[in-house]
Amino acid sequence: MTKVKLKPKWVDHSILTVDITRISCKDQTLLFVAAQQRDKKGALEYINSYKPQTEGQQLRILLHGPVGAGKSSFINSVQSVLKDKMCTPALAANTTQGCFTKQYSTYDIQKENPETSYPFVFNDTRGLSQHKSGLADDVKLALRGHVKDGYTFNPESKLSEGNEFYNKSPTVNDKVHVLVCIVPADTLFSMSDETVKKIRDIRLEASRLGIPQVAVLTRVEEACPEIKRDLKNVYRSINLKDKMEKFSVDVGIPMNCIFPVKNYHEEIDLSDDTDALILSALRRIIDYGEDFINRKTV
């Protein structure tokens, strides 16, 4: 039995290592690829100790994506991992119930000391509709910090400057520092052209503003039977890789900025494998946001 180290091209090399074990059996060589988290503890320590270089700075992470993609569930999952217990601060619906989030909401995550919070916040948005343009326009306004917390989205029209929820003078902390597109891996190929176009247009607007963009693929366990059997197979699934590559081409987000995750939604206990995926995505989101903030302050 021999072991060699391999770093697959389509995963985050700084987080993962892959062991290939070659086993001879009845004149046939079987290759088993077992992806292992390299440093879950290190990622958690990094996030727990993260502090923006700029005093008083708050990293704002804006989530957007199609209806039922799991945006609220991702926020809940992040909080669950960081608190080491199941949490549901952002109300989430079953994926069959359609759009659940109606308002522009800000979520911060408290640390062990109730008086302190992590220096980053999430903004949840209503799921993009195939035929309505108002939501995409509102997301673009949110990028610039013009949308106030509590605004109720109107799929028919965008937020107007005369509305009480329009922020005419956004501060640096009001503006978005990382744009995260949440998309479901299991229905990626069936996503409408109109929805893909809206995602691409929002990404292009973020690019014009210099805001970094990443994508989080949810429901990976539903996208491939092998992943559902063992979440570690997320790193060897050709099926999932094909989906990631297609999405990358369709919207223009590089492969190394697309992160597969499994949200917590029906579990009652945490899982190391699930935690590792969530922490990997969150750490990179924080890194990209911190880089953006530092560039703006130079």
N, C-alpha and C positions, 0 to 999 in steps of 0.2 A: 504494500500500500504506500503510495507516495502522495505528498501534498505540495501544492504550489499556490502562490498568491496571485490572484487576478483582480484587476480593478476594471469592472465593466464600464464602457464609455457612456452609458446612458443614465448612470446614477451619480449622486453627489460623492465624489471621491474623498472629500474631507470628513465625511461622516461614516462611511461604510467601508468594510473590507469584505472580500469574498474568498472563501476557501473552496477549492475544488478537490474532491477526494476521488481518486481513480481506483475502482474495485474490479478485479477480473473475476468473472463468474461464467462458467461454461463457454469459454472462448469468446465471450462478449464483454466489451468494456463499457461499464456504465458510469456516466458522469453525474454526480449529485452536486448541485450548486446550492450551498447553504449560506445565505447572506446573514451576516451578524452585525449587530450594532457595535460600533467600536467604543463609543464612550457616551452612553446615555447619561451616566452620572455627571460627566463633564459638561454636556449640553445643558443639563438642568442647573448646574452650578453657574454656568455662564449667564443663563437667563435670570437666575435669582440675583446675581450680582450686577446685572447690567444697569448702567447709569449713563445717560447722554452726556457728552463732553460739555455741552452748553448748559449752564445753570438754569434751572426752571423749565427746561425743554421737555415736552411731552410728545412721544412718538405716536402719530395718528395713523392707524391702519384701516383702510377702507375696503370693505368686502362688497363684491357685486357678482352677479351671475344669473343664470336662468332660474325660473321658478322651481322650487323643490330640490335645489342643488345641495343644500345642507349648510348654508351660511350660518344660521343661528346655531346649528348643531356643532359647527366647528368652534364657535366661541365657547359653547358649553364644554366641549372636549378639552380645549386649551385650559380653561379654568379647572376642570377636573384633574388634569395632569399636574398642574402647578400646586393645587391644594391637596393632592393625593387622596381625593375622595370625589364621588359623583356630585356634580353641580349642574344646576339648570337656571343660570341667571337670565339667559336669552330664551324666551318662549319659542319652542320649535314644534312643528307639526309633523305628522306622518307624511311621507313623500307623496301619497295619493291624494292628500287634501289640498293640493295646489299652494298658492301663495299665502303665507301666514303672516309675515312681517308687513305691516302697513305704514309704520312710521320710521323716520330717521332717528336711530337710537345710538347712544354712546355707552359703551361698557368698559369699565375699568375693573381690574382684578386686585382685590386686597391681598396683602401679604399676611403672614402670621399675626403681626400686630395690626389690629383692625383700623388703626389710625394711619397706616401707610399702605400705599398701593404701588404696583409695578409702574414704571415710567412710560408705559405704552397703553393705548386705548384702542378698542375696536369700534368701528361704525358699521352697523348693519343696515342694509337697504332692501327695498322691496324687489322681488325677483323680476328680471327683465321679461316683458311680454313680447310675444312674436309680432303683434300688429300695432302696439301702442309705442309712440316715440317719446312721450313725456318723461318716462322713467330714465331713459338713457341720458336725456338732457339734464335731469336733476343730478345724476351721478357726476356729470361733467362740472356742474356748479359746485357740488360737494368737494371736488378736487381742489378748488380754489378757496374753500372755506366759506362759501356763501350760504350754506344750508345750516339752519339752527337745529339743535337737538329738539325732538318732539314734532317736527314737521311731518304731516300726513301726506304721503305720496298720492298724486293724482295721475293715473296712467294716461289720461287724455291730454294733459297740458303740463308744461314745466313750471317750476316756481317762478313767480314774477317778482320784480324788484320792489313792488309796492306791498308785497305780502309781509305780514309781521314776522314770519319765519325766515325772511331773507336777510342775511348778515351783510350789510353794506361795507363794513370795515373789518374784515377778518384779520386776526392776529396770526403770528407764525404758528402758534399751537392749534389754531382753528383749521389750518390748511392740512391737506393730506400729505404724508411722507412716503407711504407705500400703498400701491393699488394691488389688491389680491382678487383674482378672478376664481371663484369657486364653481367647479363644474363636476357633474356626476359622471364617473367613468363608465358606468354600465349603459348609459343612454347617449354617450358622446357621438356615436355615429348617426343617431337619429335626430340630433339637434337641428332645428330649422335653419335655413340659410339666413333668414332675417335676424334670428337671435345671434348667430355667429357674426353677422355684419355689425350688430350693435356692440358686441363685445370688442370687436376689432376697432370700431370707431372710438370707443371709450379709451382703449389702450393707446390709440394714436394721439388722443387729446392729452393723456398723461405724459406721453413721450414729448409732446410740444412743451409741456411744463417742466420736463426733466425729471418727472416722478418715476421711480423704478416700478416695474410691474412683475408680478409672479403669478403663477396659477397653482391652485391646490385641487387635485383630483380626488373627489370623495367616492365612497361606495366602491372602492376597488375590490372588495370581497365579493361584490355582486357582478363584477365584470369578468371574472375568470374562476372556474370551479377549483383550480389548483390553489388560488389565493384564498378562497373560502375555506378550503381544507386546512391550509397553513399560511398564515399571514406573511411568513418569511418568504414565501414564493413570489411576493410582489417584485422582488429583484431579479427574477428569472423568467417572468411571464412575457413571452413574445407577443401575446394578445394585447396585454396592457401597453407594451412598448409601442405597438402599432397605433394604438389609440392616442398615445402621447405624441407620437410623431405627426399624426394627422392634425391634431389640435394645434401643435406648434406651427405647422405650415399654414393652417387656416387663419390663425389670429396673430401670428408673428412673435409669440413668446418663445425664447430659446428653450431647448430641452433641459438645460441645466437650471432653468428657473421654473420647472414644473415638478411639483412634489405630490406623490401619491400618499393618501392617508385613509385611515378608517376612523370615522367619527364614532363616538360612543352614543348609542341611541336606545338600545334595549338591554344593555349589560347592567349588572348590579355591582360588579367588581372591576377594578382596573386591570389592564394587561400590559406587561412589559413591551411586547411587540407593538401593540397599538400606541403606547406612550412614545416609543422610539420614533415612529413615523411622525407623530404630531410635533415632538420636540425638534426633529430635524427640520421640518418646515418652518416652525416658529423661529428657530435660531437664524435661519437664512433671511426670513422676513425682517427681523430686527437688524441684522447686518446691513441689508440693503437700505433700510430706512436711516440707519445711523450714518452710512456713507453719504446719503442724500443731504441730510442735515448739515454734516460737516462741510460739504461742498458749498452749500448756500451761505455758510457763515464765514467762508474764507474771503 
